[in-house]
């Protein structure tokens, strides 16, 4: 019913369209994701750094312990065992001890030298490990 003067808009409504601006929400989401990923990388780097320092401290402690062990062998243990061997040889020559006792002294002498060489090997391996620290970081994993 249109009479020209009186208009009735009772049927009228409101239509609205919502268009996201290109890149706004998506861009903010990507930025948040990048920030979170950067934080994760930073945390992994910090954890790796702590792990490397812990391994270095452990290697230094091992090297110091092996060095002290080698010093003890050189300063006291090896000279004592050598003196015992010489004394046993002399006693065997003058027939104060029998061959089994001499073999027992030689066995002790050889076992002590073997233990010394093992300690020396572990010490040198620890020192080499410290000298080559970080070289494995440059190797490319398959």
Secondary structure, DSSP 4 states (H G I P E B T S, - for coil): ---SS----TT--------PPTTHHHHHHHHHHHHHHHHHHHHHHHHHHHHHHHHHHHHHHHHHHHHHHHHHIIIIIHHHHHHHHHHHHHHHHTTSS-HHHHHHHHHHHHHHHHHHHHHHHHHHHHHHHHHTTTGGGGSPP-
